[in-house]
């Protein structure tokens, strides 16, 4: 009798253990009764009919999936290795269980093939400069294909683009040539502006002789302060007239 009681207790515990399920806040349970889906339950305490009911748990949290590096040839025939990260979640647990065998594996494979297809249709410059556009295109395509599975793809981000060493050196030379071109343009623009300013100054000095004389004197002062050597500096004839047109010479001319 004692052994019968123990056996009955074990059977009761087994039945209760198979009938009671507890689901967390982020979990849902898809209930199958004799093989037929009857609904989605959770969160909290779930009661099942032993042997008759089966439950498949589905997490509603966002899944972060790393897409393995893919060897891709771009539209302009450049071989690159691209890696990406995928963010998605199951919005409809019923579809995620019934419509696809393993929605995590299926989404991963779909992301890999879509990544190769999209990168193969883009040029290298677009891949490096317009990455946001490619990310949005990837997200739209993957989300369209996973929608029948009840899966929502919220974000796709390309993590890195690995270029061959030859392409990296070529891009470095191109960037250096571009910087040299900009430097020459800036230098030429500075020379042009300086020449315009010098032309304006020459016009002013040409119309005002005294301005040219003052400039000569200023230059002499700068040379005298910097160098202790004899400098032969041309003096304009207009400055010599101050000394040649003296009052004595004018008086002598009048007496004659």
Backbone as JSON, one array per atom type, in Angstrom:
{
  "sequence": "XXXXXXXXXXXXXXXXXXXXXXXXXXXXXXXXXXXXXXXXXXXXXXXXXXXXXXXXXXXXXXXXXXXXXXXXXXXXXXXXXXXXXXXXXXXXXXXXXXXXXXXXXXXXXXXXXXXXXXXXXXXXXXXXXXXXXXXXXXXXXXXXXXXXXXXXXXXXXXXXXXXXXXXXXXXXXXXXXXXXXXXXXXXXXXXXXXXXXXXXXXXXXXXXXXXXXXXXXXXXXXXXXXXXXXXXXXXXXXXXXXXXXXXXXXXXXXXX",
  "N": [[0.83, -1.21, 0.0], [1.94, 1.2, 0.74], [3.88, 1.56, -1.2], [2.21, 1.81, -3.41], [1.0, 4.23, -2.9], [3.16, 5.99, -3.13], [3.74, 5.63, -5.84], [1.41, 6.67, -6.97], [1.65, 9.32, -6.21], [3.92, 10.08, -7.66], [2.97, 9.77, -10.25], [0.98, 11.73, -10.25], [2.54, 14.04, -9.89], [3.98, 13.95, -12.25], [1.98, 14.36, -14.12], [1.09, 16.91, -13.41], [3.47, 18.32, -13.87], [3.73, 18.09, -16.63], [1.51, 19.43, -17.43], [1.53, 22.05, -16.54], [2.85, 25.15, -17.45], [5.09, 27.87, -17.45], [5.43, 31.01, -18.74], [7.66, 33.6, -19.68], [7.64, 37.25, -19.7], [8.42, 38.11, -22.22], [7.92, 35.95, -23.81], [5.97, 33.72, -25.84], [3.56, 31.11, -26.26], [2.86, 28.71, -28.64], [0.16, 26.71, -29.08], [-0.48, 23.35, -29.73], [-2.96, 21.06, -30.33], [-3.47, 17.77, -30.49], [-2.0, 17.87, -32.82], [-3.05, 20.03, -34.19], [-2.98, 23.54, -34.53], [-4.13, 25.63, -32.04], [-4.0, 28.14, -30.96], [-2.35, 31.05, -29.47], [-0.69, 31.49, -26.45], [0.09, 33.16, -23.34], [1.88, 35.86, -21.66], [2.84, 34.19, -18.51], [1.11, 31.82, -16.38], [0.43, 28.7, -17.83], [-1.88, 26.22, -18.69], [-1.89, 22.94, -19.76], [-3.23, 20.14, -21.55], [-2.22, 17.04, -20.64], [-0.3, 14.92, -22.75], [-2.06, 15.34, -24.83], [-1.86, 18.07, -25.58], [0.66, 20.13, -27.07], [3.32, 22.42, -26.76], [5.02, 25.15, -28.27], [7.58, 27.32, -27.7], [8.12, 30.79, -28.35], [10.26, 33.5, -28.7], [9.83, 36.98, -28.26], [11.65, 38.99, -28.29], [14.07, 41.31, -29.68], [16.28, 40.05, -32.05], [19.73, 39.89, -32.49], [21.72, 39.35, -35.13], [24.67, 38.2, -36.55], [25.82, 38.53, -39.74], [27.71, 36.33, -41.63], [30.98, 36.98, -43.14], [30.93, 37.79, -46.59], [32.11, 36.91, -49.77], [32.18, 38.99, -52.44], [31.69, 40.23, -55.75], [31.74, 43.37, -57.02], [29.74, 45.68, -59.02], [31.5, 47.03, -60.69], [33.5, 45.17, -61.0], [35.2, 44.59, -58.76], [36.68, 42.76, -56.24], [35.45, 42.15, -53.09], [35.1, 41.74, -49.52], [32.4, 41.49, -47.46], [30.73, 42.25, -44.46], [27.9, 42.08, -42.26], [25.3, 43.16, -39.96], [22.27, 42.08, -38.5], [19.05, 43.0, -37.4], [16.14, 41.8, -35.98], [12.8, 40.6, -35.21], [10.28, 38.32, -33.97], [7.09, 38.89, -34.88], [4.61, 37.68, -35.19], [3.92, 34.94, -33.56], [2.56, 32.57, -34.28], [2.76, 32.34, -37.12], [5.54, 32.3, -37.28], [6.14, 29.8, -36.33], [4.6, 27.98, -37.82], [4.77, 28.63, -40.59], [7.44, 28.45, -41.35], [10.23, 26.28, -40.94], [12.5, 26.78, -39.23], [12.78, 29.82, -38.18], [14.89, 31.47, -37.44], [17.24, 30.38, -38.62], [16.42, 30.42, -41.28], [16.08, 33.19, -41.73], [18.72, 34.02, -41.41], [20.04, 32.74, -43.59], [18.69, 33.93, -45.71], [19.47, 36.59, -45.37], [22.2, 36.44, -45.98], [22.25, 35.68, -48.74], [20.84, 37.82, -49.86], [22.52, 39.94, -49.2], [24.77, 39.39, -50.8], [23.61, 39.64, -53.35], [22.72, 42.35, -53.46], [25.07, 43.85, -52.99], [26.51, 43.0, -55.19], [25.25, 44.37, -57.23], [25.98, 46.97, -56.93], [28.35, 49.66, -57.3], [31.83, 50.14, -56.35], [32.45, 52.71, -55.32], [29.91, 53.61, -54.62], [29.3, 51.75, -52.66], [31.08, 52.47, -50.66], [30.53, 55.18, -50.19], [27.74, 55.62, -50.17], [26.49, 54.12, -48.07], [24.31, 54.11, -46.34], [22.12, 54.12, -48.04], [22.35, 51.6, -49.24], [22.05, 49.98, -46.98], [19.37, 50.54, -46.31], [18.13, 49.49, -48.57], [18.78, 46.78, -48.33], [17.42, 46.16, -45.93], [14.76, 46.57, -46.69], [14.35, 44.62, -48.69], [14.89, 42.15, -47.36], [13.0, 42.27, -45.3], [10.64, 42.19, -46.73], [10.62, 39.56, -47.68], [10.59, 38.08, -45.31], [8.22, 38.72, -44.13], [5.9, 37.02, -44.61], [6.54, 35.04, -42.8], [5.99, 36.06, -40.37], [7.95, 37.64, -39.28], [9.71, 40.56, -38.47], [11.99, 42.68, -39.87], [13.99, 45.07, -38.6], [16.33, 46.55, -38.9], [19.29, 46.74, -40.85], [22.74, 46.68, -41.03], [25.76, 47.36, -42.61], [28.8, 46.19, -41.55], [31.65, 46.18, -42.07], [33.84, 46.71, -44.88], [36.0, 44.84, -46.6], [38.78, 45.42, -48.47], [40.91, 44.43, -51.25], [44.56, 44.41, -51.03], [45.83, 45.63, -53.21], [43.83, 47.31, -54.21], [43.47, 49.0, -52.03], [45.95, 50.35, -51.97], [45.79, 51.65, -54.44], [43.59, 53.33, -54.01], [44.65, 54.91, -52.0], [46.67, 56.26, -53.4], [45.05, 57.65, -55.17], [43.62, 59.31, -53.4], [45.74, 60.85, -52.42], [46.57, 62.15, -54.76], [44.26, 63.64, -55.22], [44.3, 65.37, -53.02], [46.64, 66.81, -53.59], [45.83, 68.06, -55.94], [43.8, 69.77, -54.98], [45.36, 71.36, -53.32], [46.98, 72.69, -55.19], [45.05, 74.09, -56.6], [44.08, 75.81, -54.6], [46.44, 77.24, -54.08], [46.85, 78.46, -56.6], [44.55, 80.05, -56.68], [45.1, 81.78, -54.56], [47.37, 83.1, -55.62], [46.17, 84.37, -57.77], [44.36, 86.13, -56.49], [46.24, 87.68, -55.09], [47.63, 88.85, -57.23], [45.63, 90.46, -58.31], [45.26, 92.27, -56.22], [47.8, 93.46, -56.26], [47.71, 94.63, -58.77], [45.71, 96.56, -58.36], [47.01, 98.11, -56.43], [49.14, 99.05, -57.98], [47.81, 100.68, -59.79], [46.93, 102.7, -58.07], [49.38, 103.77, -57.18], [50.36, 104.66, -59.63], [48.68, 106.75, -60.25], [49.14, 108.46, -58.14], [51.97, 109.93, -57.53], [53.45, 110.52, -55.23], [52.8, 108.47, -53.52], [54.2, 106.3, -54.57], [56.81, 107.18, -54.09], [56.85, 107.24, -51.28], [56.61, 104.54, -50.83], [59.05, 103.6, -51.81], [60.77, 104.76, -49.97], [59.96, 103.48, -47.64], [60.7, 100.86, -48.21], [63.47, 101.16, -48.33], [63.95, 101.74, -45.63], [63.24, 99.29, -44.43], [65.19, 97.59, -45.52], [67.54, 98.73, -44.54], [67.28, 98.27, -41.82], [67.42, 95.53, -41.58], [69.7, 94.5, -42.9], [73.25, 94.91, -42.86], [74.7, 96.04, -45.01], [75.87, 97.56, -48.08], [73.53, 98.89, -50.23], [72.43, 99.33, -53.46], [69.99, 101.28, -54.59], [67.48, 102.1, -56.83], [66.49, 105.41, -57.52], [63.64, 107.29, -58.12], [63.31, 109.72, -60.76], [61.62, 111.81, -60.23], [61.92, 112.28, -57.53], [64.47, 113.41, -57.45], [64.13, 115.88, -58.55], [63.42, 117.56, -56.55], [65.77, 118.37, -55.42], [67.16, 119.48, -57.57], [65.66, 121.64, -58.52], [66.36, 124.18, -57.06], [66.11, 127.22, -55.08], [68.31, 129.0, -55.51], [69.34, 128.37, -58.01], [67.17, 129.03, -59.54], [67.11, 131.76, -59.13], [69.52, 132.56, -60.31], [69.02, 132.03, -62.96], [67.09, 133.93, -63.49], [68.57, 136.34, -63.29], [70.28, 136.15, -65.46]],
  "CA": [[0.0, 0.0, 0.0], [2.83, 2.36, 0.82], [4.49, 1.72, -2.52], [1.17, 2.29, -4.32], [0.82, 5.67, -2.65], [4.31, 6.69, -3.72], [3.57, 5.6, -7.28], [0.34, 7.61, -7.32], [2.2, 10.68, -6.06], [4.82, 10.33, -8.8], [2.13, 9.95, -11.44], [0.35, 13.05, -10.13], [3.56, 15.06, -10.14], [4.3, 13.93, -13.68], [0.86, 14.99, -14.85], [1.13, 18.36, -13.15], [4.64, 18.89, -14.52], [3.5, 18.18, -18.07], [0.33, 20.26, -17.7], [1.76, 23.44, -16.14], [3.95, 25.84, -18.08], [5.2, 29.29, -17.08], [6.09, 31.77, -19.81], [8.13, 34.94, -19.29], [6.93, 38.37, -20.32], [8.8, 38.24, -23.63], [7.71, 34.66, -24.48], [4.62, 33.29, -26.18], [3.49, 29.69, -26.53], [1.93, 28.26, -29.69], [-0.41, 25.47, -28.57], [-0.96, 22.36, -30.7], [-3.79, 20.03, -29.72], [-3.55, 16.65, -31.43], [-1.38, 18.28, -34.08], [-3.68, 21.21, -34.78], [-2.71, 24.78, -33.79], [-5.38, 26.18, -31.5], [-3.84, 29.52, -30.53], [-1.11, 31.52, -28.84], [-0.95, 31.84, -25.06], [1.19, 33.73, -22.58], [2.8, 35.24, -20.69], [2.27, 33.76, -17.24], [0.85, 30.4, -16.14], [-0.3, 28.05, -18.92], [-2.31, 24.86, -18.38], [-1.99, 22.1, -20.94], [-3.76, 18.79, -21.34], [-1.1, 16.11, -20.85], [-0.27, 14.0, -23.88], [-2.88, 15.88, -25.92], [-1.37, 19.39, -26.0], [2.08, 20.41, -27.21], [3.55, 23.86, -26.82], [6.29, 25.61, -28.84], [7.85, 28.67, -27.21], [8.69, 31.75, -29.29], [10.69, 34.73, -28.04], [9.45, 38.2, -28.97], [12.72, 39.97, -28.2], [14.84, 41.59, -30.9], [17.42, 39.16, -32.23], [20.87, 40.49, -33.18], [22.37, 38.26, -35.86], [25.85, 38.6, -37.32], [25.89, 37.88, -41.05], [29.12, 35.99, -41.9], [31.59, 37.7, -44.28], [30.59, 37.26, -47.9], [32.97, 37.32, -50.88], [31.29, 39.55, -53.46], [32.28, 41.02, -56.83], [30.87, 44.52, -57.24], [29.33, 45.92, -60.4], [32.68, 47.45, -61.44], [34.47, 44.06, -61.0], [36.13, 44.67, -57.64], [36.4, 41.7, -55.28], [35.43, 42.66, -51.72], [34.52, 40.88, -48.49], [31.46, 42.36, -46.75], [30.08, 41.69, -43.28], [26.76, 42.89, -41.86], [24.57, 42.75, -38.75], [20.83, 42.08, -38.77], [18.17, 43.12, -36.23], [14.78, 41.39, -36.34], [12.03, 39.98, -34.14], [9.07, 37.6, -34.39], [5.89, 39.66, -34.56], [3.47, 36.75, -35.17], [4.45, 33.63, -33.17], [1.89, 31.49, -35.0], [3.39, 32.22, -38.44], [6.95, 31.97, -37.11], [6.25, 28.37, -36.06], [3.9, 27.16, -38.82], [5.13, 28.94, -41.97], [8.84, 28.13, -41.63], [10.71, 25.28, -39.97], [13.35, 27.45, -38.25], [12.81, 31.18, -38.72], [16.21, 32.06, -37.21], [18.14, 29.88, -39.67], [15.92, 30.9, -42.57], [16.4, 34.61, -41.85], [20.17, 34.14, -41.59], [20.37, 32.38, -44.97], [18.14, 34.97, -46.58], [20.3, 37.79, -45.24], [23.45, 36.21, -46.7], [22.03, 35.73, -50.18], [20.44, 39.19, -50.22], [23.71, 40.78, -49.11], [25.58, 39.16, -52.0], [22.93, 40.17, -54.53], [22.67, 43.81, -53.45], [26.43, 44.36, -53.17], [26.92, 42.71, -56.56], [24.64, 45.33, -58.14], [26.47, 48.31, -56.59], [29.76, 49.93, -57.58], [32.65, 50.28, -55.14], [32.29, 54.05, -54.78], [28.59, 53.66, -53.98], [29.38, 50.93, -51.45], [31.84, 53.18, -49.64], [30.01, 56.52, -49.92], [26.28, 55.62, -49.97], [26.2, 52.91, -47.31], [22.96, 54.2, -45.77], [21.18, 53.73, -49.09], [22.44, 50.14, -49.39], [21.44, 49.41, -45.78], [17.91, 50.64, -46.43], [17.71, 48.54, -49.6], [18.86, 45.43, -47.74], [16.35, 46.0, -44.94], [13.47, 46.47, -47.38], [14.25, 43.34, -49.39], [14.8, 41.05, -46.39], [11.73, 42.37, -44.57], [9.57, 41.75, -47.63], [10.61, 38.1, -47.77], [10.3, 37.47, -44.01], [6.89, 39.1, -43.65], [5.0, 35.85, -44.5], [6.92, 34.21, -41.65], [5.68, 36.79, -39.15], [9.2, 38.2, -38.77], [9.91, 41.94, -38.86], [13.39, 43.11, -39.9], [13.97, 46.49, -38.27], [17.55, 47.26, -39.26], [20.43, 46.02, -41.42], [23.9, 47.56, -41.08], [27.03, 46.8, -43.09], [29.8, 46.45, -40.51], [32.91, 46.59, -42.68], [34.11, 46.31, -46.26], [37.41, 44.47, -46.68], [39.26, 45.57, -49.84], [42.23, 43.85, -51.51], [45.68, 45.32, -50.78], [46.09, 46.43, -54.4], [42.82, 48.36, -54.28], [43.75, 49.97, -50.97], [47.06, 51.21, -52.41], [45.31, 52.5, -55.53], [42.74, 54.37, -53.42], [45.52, 55.84, -51.28], [47.28, 57.13, -54.4], [44.01, 58.54, -55.68], [43.35, 60.32, -52.39], [46.89, 61.76, -52.38], [46.49, 63.0, -55.95], [43.16, 64.58, -55.03], [44.75, 66.41, -52.08], [47.58, 67.67, -54.31], [45.05, 68.89, -56.87], [43.15, 70.83, -54.21], [46.38, 72.3, -52.85], [47.39, 73.52, -56.32], [43.95, 75.02, -56.9], [44.08, 76.85, -53.56], [47.62, 78.09, -54.31], [46.58, 79.3, -57.77], [43.55, 81.05, -56.3], [45.79, 82.79, -53.78], [48.19, 83.9, -56.53], [45.28, 85.22, -58.56], [43.89, 87.23, -55.64], [47.36, 88.56, -54.81], [47.91, 89.64, -58.43], [44.6, 91.49, -58.42], [45.57, 93.3, -55.24], [48.97, 94.19, -56.73], [47.28, 95.48, -59.88], [45.01, 97.71, -57.78], [48.03, 98.98, -55.81], [49.89, 99.72, -59.04], [46.97, 101.77, -60.31], [46.94, 103.8, -57.09], [50.7, 104.41, -57.22], [50.52, 105.34, -60.9], [47.91, 108.0, -60.21], [49.66, 109.29, -57.06], [53.42, 109.75, -57.52], [53.99, 110.59, -53.88], [52.62, 107.15, -52.92], [55.33, 105.49, -55.0], [58.01, 107.64, -53.38], [56.76, 106.76, -49.9], [56.87, 103.1, -50.84], [60.5, 103.45, -51.95], [61.4, 105.09, -48.69], [59.64, 102.42, -46.68], [61.54, 99.71, -48.57], [64.83, 101.49, -47.88], [63.98, 101.61, -44.17], [63.23, 97.86, -44.1], [66.48, 97.0, -45.88], [68.55, 99.26, -43.62], [67.12, 97.68, -40.49], [67.66, 94.09, -41.61], [71.02, 94.16, -43.43], [74.32, 95.91, -42.64], [75.49, 96.08, -46.23], [75.56, 98.67, -48.99], [72.52, 98.51, -51.2], [72.17, 100.3, -54.52], [68.54, 101.29, -54.77], [67.13, 103.13, -57.83], [65.68, 106.53, -57.04], [62.87, 107.89, -59.23], [63.74, 111.07, -61.17], [60.74, 112.8, -59.61], [62.47, 112.63, -56.21], [65.65, 114.24, -57.65], [63.74, 117.24, -58.92], [63.34, 118.37, -55.33], [67.1, 118.93, -55.19], [67.63, 120.23, -58.74], [64.9, 122.89, -58.63], [66.6, 124.96, -55.86], [65.84, 128.65, -55.26], [69.48, 129.7, -56.04], [69.42, 128.16, -59.45], [66.09, 129.8, -60.17], [67.48, 133.19, -59.11], [70.57, 132.77, -61.31], [68.38, 132.03, -64.27], [66.37, 135.19, -63.69], [69.54, 137.41, -63.54], [70.71, 136.03, -66.83]],
  "C": [[0.86, 1.24, 0.0], [3.47, 2.62, -0.54], [3.47, 2.22, -3.54], [0.93, 3.78, -4.16], [1.94, 6.47, -3.28], [4.19, 6.74, -5.24], [2.5, 6.59, -7.74], [0.82, 9.05, -7.23], [3.09, 11.02, -7.24], [4.01, 10.57, -10.08], [1.46, 11.32, -11.42], [1.34, 14.18, -10.42], [3.93, 15.11, -11.62], [3.22, 14.63, -14.5], [0.88, 16.5, -14.65], [2.32, 19.02, -13.86], [4.47, 19.04, -16.01], [2.32, 19.09, -18.41], [0.57, 21.73, -17.41], [3.0, 23.98, -16.85], [3.92, 27.3, -17.62], [6.03, 30.0, -18.15], [6.48, 33.16, -19.3], [7.39, 36.01, -20.1], [7.21, 38.46, -21.82], [8.58, 36.94, -24.4], [6.23, 34.44, -24.76], [4.67, 31.8, -26.52], [2.45, 29.37, -27.59], [1.46, 26.85, -29.31], [-0.92, 24.61, -29.72], [-1.73, 21.28, -29.92], [-4.04, 18.93, -30.75], [-3.06, 17.06, -32.82], [-1.95, 19.51, -34.73], [-3.42, 22.43, -33.9], [-4.03, 25.39, -33.34], [-5.22, 27.62, -31.01], [-2.49, 29.79, -29.89], [-1.46, 31.96, -27.43], [0.31, 32.43, -24.42], [1.1, 35.25, -22.54], [2.07, 34.8, -19.41], [2.1, 32.24, -17.18], [-0.02, 29.83, -17.26], [-0.63, 26.62, -18.48], [-2.52, 24.09, -19.67], [-2.62, 20.76, -20.55], [-2.63, 17.81, -21.62], [-1.35, 15.17, -22.01], [-1.03, 14.57, -25.09], [-2.3, 17.17, -26.47], [0.15, 19.41, -26.07], [2.25, 21.93, -27.35], [4.95, 24.14, -27.38], [6.48, 27.06, -28.4], [8.52, 29.51, -28.3], [9.04, 33.02, -28.52], [10.34, 35.93, -28.91], [10.52, 39.28, -28.9], [13.43, 40.16, -29.53], [16.08, 40.7, -30.92], [18.5, 39.91, -33.02], [21.67, 39.36, -33.82], [23.51, 38.81, -36.7], [25.87, 37.81, -38.62], [27.35, 37.58, -41.37], [29.66, 36.76, -43.1], [31.3, 36.99, -45.59], [31.56, 37.8, -48.95], [32.08, 37.72, -52.06], [32.13, 40.28, -54.5], [31.3, 42.14, -57.16], [30.57, 44.7, -58.72], [30.5, 46.35, -61.27], [33.83, 46.46, -61.28], [35.57, 44.22, -59.95], [35.73, 43.61, -56.62], [36.53, 42.26, -53.86], [34.84, 41.59, -50.8], [33.7, 41.77, -47.57], [30.83, 41.59, -45.6], [28.96, 42.63, -42.85], [26.17, 42.35, -40.56], [23.1, 43.01, -38.99], [20.06, 42.13, -37.46], [16.74, 42.8, -36.64], [14.1, 40.78, -35.12], [10.81, 39.29, -34.72], [7.85, 38.39, -33.93], [4.65, 38.77, -34.44], [4.0, 35.37, -34.82], [3.84, 32.47, -33.94], [2.53, 31.27, -36.37], [4.85, 31.79, -38.31], [7.16, 30.48, -36.86], [5.7, 27.54, -37.21], [4.48, 27.38, -40.22], [6.55, 28.55, -42.33], [9.34, 27.18, -40.55], [11.53, 25.92, -38.86], [13.54, 28.88, -38.74], [14.15, 31.87, -38.48], [17.19, 31.65, -38.31], [17.71, 30.41, -41.03], [16.24, 32.38, -42.78], [17.89, 34.83, -42.06], [20.57, 33.83, -43.03], [19.86, 33.42, -45.96], [18.99, 36.23, -46.54], [21.61, 37.62, -46.02], [23.27, 36.32, -48.21], [21.65, 37.14, -50.64], [21.63, 40.13, -50.18], [24.58, 40.62, -50.35], [24.92, 39.78, -53.23], [22.97, 41.69, -54.59], [24.06, 44.39, -53.66], [26.91, 44.11, -54.59], [26.33, 43.67, -57.58], [25.1, 46.76, -57.89], [27.94, 48.43, -56.98], [30.5, 50.2, -56.27], [32.48, 51.66, -54.51], [30.96, 54.2, -54.06], [28.6, 52.87, -52.68], [30.08, 51.66, -50.32], [31.18, 54.5, -49.24], [28.52, 56.52, -49.57], [25.86, 54.37, -49.21], [24.79, 52.94, -46.71], [21.91, 53.76, -46.78], [21.18, 52.21, -49.26], [21.83, 49.45, -48.18], [19.92, 49.42, -45.86], [17.38, 49.67, -47.47], [17.74, 47.11, -49.09], [17.7, 45.19, -46.78], [15.0, 45.81, -45.62], [13.29, 45.11, -48.04], [14.07, 42.18, -48.41], [13.46, 41.07, -45.66], [10.56, 41.92, -45.44], [9.47, 40.23, -47.68], [10.28, 37.43, -46.43], [8.92, 37.82, -43.48], [5.92, 37.92, -43.62], [5.34, 34.93, -43.35], [6.57, 34.87, -40.32], [6.9, 37.4, -38.5], [9.36, 39.6, -39.33], [11.39, 42.28, -38.75], [13.41, 44.62, -39.72], [15.2, 47.24, -38.77], [18.58, 46.29, -39.82], [21.58, 47.01, -41.58], [25.1, 46.79, -41.6], [28.12, 47.17, -42.09], [31.13, 46.9, -41.1], [32.99, 46.03, -44.1], [35.61, 46.08, -46.38], [37.85, 44.5, -48.14], [40.59, 44.86, -50.02], [43.34, 44.89, -51.29], [45.96, 46.19, -52.0], [45.1, 47.58, -54.52], [43.04, 49.41, -53.2], [44.89, 50.9, -51.35], [46.61, 52.16, -53.52], [44.44, 53.63, -54.99], [43.57, 55.38, -52.64], [46.21, 56.79, -52.25], [46.27, 58.12, -54.97], [43.7, 59.66, -54.69], [44.49, 61.33, -52.3], [46.88, 62.69, -53.58], [45.37, 64.03, -55.82], [43.56, 65.7, -54.08], [45.74, 67.36, -52.76], [46.85, 68.59, -55.29], [44.38, 70.05, -56.14], [44.17, 71.85, -53.72], [46.82, 73.23, -53.98], [46.3, 74.53, -56.68], [43.92, 76.15, -55.88], [45.26, 77.79, -53.74], [47.4, 79.01, -55.5], [45.56, 80.39, -57.47], [44.18, 82.15, -55.46], [46.66, 83.69, -54.64], [47.33, 84.86, -57.34], [44.78, 86.41, -57.73], [45.01, 88.21, -55.32], [47.69, 89.43, -56.02], [46.88, 90.74, -58.63], [44.85, 92.63, -57.44], [46.77, 94.14, -55.68], [48.61, 95.11, -57.9], [46.55, 96.72, -59.38], [46.0, 98.68, -57.13], [48.83, 99.72, -56.86], [49.1, 100.87, -59.64], [46.99, 102.97, -59.36], [48.27, 104.54, -57.14], [50.92, 105.16, -58.53], [49.79, 106.67, -60.92], [48.38, 108.95, -59.14], [51.16, 109.03, -56.95], [54.01, 109.74, -56.14], [53.84, 109.24, -53.17], [53.76, 106.22, -53.31], [56.61, 105.89, -54.29], [58.02, 107.16, -51.93], [57.03, 105.26, -49.82], [58.36, 102.81, -50.99], [61.2, 103.71, -50.63], [61.13, 104.02, -47.63], [60.49, 101.19, -46.95], [62.98, 99.95, -48.13], [64.96, 101.32, -46.37], [64.02, 100.14, -43.76], [64.57, 97.22, -44.4], [67.57, 97.46, -44.9], [68.46, 98.63, -42.25], [67.48, 96.2, -40.45], [69.08, 93.73, -42.03], [72.01, 95.3, -43.18], [75.25, 95.94, -43.85], [75.04, 97.24, -47.1], [74.61, 98.17, -50.06], [72.34, 99.64, -52.19], [70.7, 100.22, -54.86], [68.19, 102.39, -55.77], [66.18, 104.16, -57.24], [64.92, 107.12, -58.22], [63.34, 109.31, -59.52], [62.87, 112.13, -60.51], [61.27, 113.22, -58.24], [63.7, 113.52, -56.35], [65.31, 115.67, -58.02], [63.62, 118.15, -57.71], [64.67, 119.07, -55.07], [67.59, 119.77, -56.36], [66.92, 121.56, -58.87], [65.06, 123.7, -57.34], [66.32, 126.44, -56.12], [67.03, 129.39, -55.86], [69.58, 129.56, -57.54], [68.35, 128.93, -60.16], [66.44, 131.29, -60.22], [68.53, 133.48, -60.16], [69.98, 132.83, -62.72], [67.69, 133.36, -64.54], [67.36, 136.33, -63.98], [70.06, 137.36, -64.95], [69.64, 136.52, -67.76]]
}
